[in-house]
């Protein structure tokens, strides 16, 4: 996985798209799309996985870019301070 793949996934998420792991793998040609999301999260992006149930009862997870809550930011700051 290259930075350009991460950048392209990030750009899609920033434009408001919700992507499944299968969509990331197919669209950007990565073997492990969860790794792309993991790396973006480690860079500080708040990427959330939301589950949706379709009319057939199948549950799918979609990744989206969001804004962390104040509590999450406060917990992160507290963890950095030790």
DRENPA-3360 file (N, C-alpha, C; in nm, 2 decimals, always signed):
BEGIN
1 = XXXXXXXX = +0.08/-0.12/+0.00/+0.00/+0.00/+0.00/+0.09/+0.12/+0.00 ~ +0.05/+0.22/-0.08/+0.13/+0.34/-0.09/+0.05/+0.46/-0.03 ~ +0.12/+0.57/-0.02/+0.06/+0.68/+0.04/-0.05/+0.74/-0.06 ~ -0.02/+0.71/-0.19/-0.12/+0.76/-0.29/-0.25/+0.69/-0.27 ~ -0.25/+0.56/-0.24/-0.38/+0.49/-0.21/-0.45/+0.55/-0.09 ~ -0.37/+0.57/+0.01/-0.43/+0.63/+0.13/-0.49/+0.77/+0.10 ~ -0.41/+0.85/+0.02/-0.46/+0.98/-0.01/-0.59/+0.97/-0.10 ~ -0.60/+0.88/-0.19/-0.72/+0.87/-0.27/-0.84/+0.82/-0.19;
9 = XXXXXXXX = -0.82/+0.73/-0.09/-0.93/+0.69/-0.01/-0.97/+0.81/+0.08 ~ -0.87/+0.88/+0.14/-0.90/+0.99/+0.22/-0.98/+1.10/+0.14 ~ -0.94/+1.12/+0.02/-1.01/+1.22/-0.06/-1.16/+1.18/-0.08 ~ -1.18/+1.05/-0.11/-1.31/+1.00/-0.13/-1.40/+1.02/+0.00 ~ -1.34/+0.99/+0.11/-1.41/+1.01/+0.24/-1.43/+1.15/+0.27 ~ -1.34/+1.24/+0.24/-1.35/+1.38/+0.26/-1.46/+1.44/+0.18 ~ -1.49/+1.38/+0.06/-1.59/+1.43/-0.03/-1.73/+1.38/+0.02 ~ -1.74/+1.30/+0.12/-1.86/+1.26/+0.18/-1.90/+1.12/+0.14;
17 = XXXXXXXX = -1.82/+1.05/+0.07/-1.85/+0.91/+0.04/-1.84/+0.82/+0.16 ~ -1.93/+0.72/+0.16/-1.92/+0.61/+0.26/-1.88/+0.49/+0.18 ~ -1.77/+0.42/+0.22/-1.71/+0.31/+0.15/-1.71/+0.19/+0.23 ~ -1.74/+0.07/+0.17/-1.72/-0.06/+0.24/-1.58/-0.10/+0.21 ~ -1.54/-0.20/+0.29/-1.41/-0.26/+0.27/-1.40/-0.32/+0.13 ~ -1.50/-0.38/+0.08/-1.50/-0.44/-0.06/-1.49/-0.33/-0.16 ~ -1.55/-0.21/-0.14/-1.54/-0.10/-0.24/-1.40/-0.05/-0.24 ~ -1.34/-0.04/-0.12/-1.20/+0.01/-0.12/-1.11/-0.08/-0.19;
25 = XXXXXXXX = -1.12/-0.21/-0.16/-1.04/-0.31/-0.23/-1.05/-0.31/-0.38 ~ -1.18/-0.30/-0.43/-1.20/-0.31/-0.57/-1.16/-0.18/-0.64 ~ -1.19/-0.06/-0.58/-1.17/+0.06/-0.64/-1.02/+0.10/-0.64 ~ -0.95/+0.07/-0.54/-0.81/+0.12/-0.52/-0.71/+0.00/-0.53 ~ -0.76/-0.12/-0.55/-0.67/-0.23/-0.58/-0.58/-0.27/-0.46 ~ -0.64/-0.27/-0.34/-0.56/-0.30/-0.22/-0.61/-0.44/-0.17 ~ -0.51/-0.52/-0.12/-0.55/-0.65/-0.07/-0.61/-0.64/+0.07 ~ -0.57/-0.55/+0.15/-0.62/-0.53/+0.29/-0.67/-0.39/+0.31;
33 = XXXXXXXX = -0.80/-0.37/+0.28/-0.85/-0.23/+0.29/-0.86/-0.18/+0.44 ~ -0.87/-0.28/+0.53/-0.87/-0.24/+0.67/-0.74/-0.18/+0.72 ~ -0.63/-0.22/+0.65/-0.50/-0.16/+0.68/-0.50/-0.02/+0.64 ~ -0.56/+0.02/+0.52/-0.56/+0.15/+0.48/-0.64/+0.24/+0.58 ~ -0.75/+0.19/+0.63/-0.83/+0.27/+0.73/-0.75/+0.28/+0.86 ~ -0.68/+0.17/+0.90/-0.60/+0.17/+1.02/-0.49/+0.28/+1.01 ~ -0.42/+0.28/+0.90/-0.31/+0.38/+0.88/-0.37/+0.53/+0.88 ~ -0.48/+0.55/+0.82/-0.54/+0.68/+0.82/-0.58/+0.72/+0.96;
41 = XXXXXXXX = -0.64/+0.63/+1.04/-0.67/+0.66/+1.18/-0.55/+0.69/+1.26 ~ -0.44/+0.62/+1.23/-0.31/+0.65/+1.30/-0.26/+0.79/+1.26 ~ -0.30/+0.84/+1.15/-0.25/+0.97/+1.11/-0.34/+1.08/+1.17 ~ -0.44/+1.04/+1.25/-0.53/+1.13/+1.32/-0.66/+1.16/+1.26 ~ -0.70/+1.09/+1.15/-0.83/+1.11/+1.09/-0.93/+1.03/+1.17 ~ -1.05/+1.09/+1.19/-1.16/+1.02/+1.27/-1.24/+0.95/+1.16 ~ -1.21/+0.82/+1.14/-1.28/+0.74/+1.05/-1.37/+0.64/+1.13 ~ -1.50/+0.65/+1.11/-1.59/+0.57/+1.18/-1.65/+0.46/+1.09;
49 = XXXXXXXX = -1.68/+0.34/+1.15/-1.74/+0.23/+1.08/-1.89/+0.23/+1.13 ~ -1.98/+0.25/+1.04/-2.12/+0.24/+1.07/-2.18/+0.12/+1.00 ~ -2.27/+0.05/+1.08/-2.34/-0.07/+1.02/-2.48/-0.03/+0.97 ~ -2.51/-0.09/+0.86/-2.65/-0.07/+0.80/-2.70/-0.21/+0.77 ~ -2.83/-0.23/+0.79/-2.89/-0.36/+0.76/-2.98/-0.33/+0.64 ~ -2.96/-0.41/+0.53/-3.04/-0.39/+0.41/-3.17/-0.47/+0.42 ~ -3.25/-0.46/+0.31/-3.38/-0.52/+0.31/-3.38/-0.67/+0.32 ~ -3.26/-0.73/+0.29/-3.25/-0.88/+0.30/-3.20/-0.92/+0.44;
57 = XXXXXXXX = -3.18/-0.83/+0.53/-3.13/-0.86/+0.66/-2.98/-0.87/+0.67 ~ -2.91/-0.83/+0.56/-2.76/-0.84/+0.57/-2.71/-0.71/+0.63 ~ -2.61/-0.73/+0.71/-2.54/-0.61/+0.78/-2.41/-0.58/+0.71 ~ -2.40/-0.45/+0.67/-2.28/-0.41/+0.60/-2.22/-0.29/+0.68 ~ -2.09/-0.29/+0.68/-2.02/-0.18/+0.75/-1.97/-0.08/+0.64 ~ -1.99/+0.05/+0.67/-1.95/+0.15/+0.58/-1.85/+0.24/+0.66 ~ -1.74/+0.28/+0.60/-1.64/+0.37/+0.66/-1.68/+0.51/+0.62 ~ -1.68/+0.60/+0.71/-1.70/+0.75/+0.68/-1.61/+0.83/+0.77;
65 = XXXXXXXX = -1.58/+0.95/+0.72/-1.50/+1.05/+0.79/-1.59/+1.13/+0.88 ~ -1.56/+1.15/+1.00/-1.64/+1.22/+1.09/-1.56/+1.32/+1.18 ~ -1.63/+1.38/+1.27/-1.56/+1.47/+1.37/-1.57/+1.41/+1.50 ~ -1.45/+1.40/+1.57/-1.45/+1.33/+1.70/-1.52/+1.42/+1.80 ~ -1.58/+1.36/+1.90/-1.65/+1.43/+2.01/-1.55/+1.49/+2.10 ~ -1.59/+1.58/+2.18/-1.50/+1.65/+2.28/-1.45/+1.55/+2.37 ~ -1.53/+1.45/+2.41/-1.48/+1.35/+2.51/-1.37/+1.26/+2.45 ~ -1.37/+1.23/+2.32/-1.27/+1.16/+2.25/-1.14/+1.24/+2.25;
73 = XXXXXXXX = -1.15/+1.37/+2.21/-1.03/+1.45/+2.21/-0.97/+1.47/+2.35 ~ -1.06/+1.48/+2.45/-1.01/+1.50/+2.59/-0.94/+1.37/+2.63 ~ -0.99/+1.25/+2.60/-0.93/+1.13/+2.63/-0.79/+1.11/+2.57 ~ -0.78/+1.15/+2.44/-0.66/+1.15/+2.37/-0.55/+1.24/+2.43 ~ -0.60/+1.36/+2.47/-0.50/+1.45/+2.54/-0.46/+1.40/+2.67 ~ -0.55/+1.34/+2.74/-0.52/+1.28/+2.87/-0.42/+1.17/+2.86 ~ -0.43/+1.08/+2.75/-0.34/+0.97/+2.73/-0.20/+1.02/+2.69 ~ -0.20/+1.13/+2.62/-0.07/+1.19/+2.58/+0.01/+1.25/+2.70;
81 = XX = -0.07/+1.30/+2.79/+0.00/+1.36/+2.91/+0.05/+1.25/+3.01 ~ -0.01/+1.13/+3.00/+0.04/+1.02/+3.08/-0.03/+1.01/+3.21;
% end
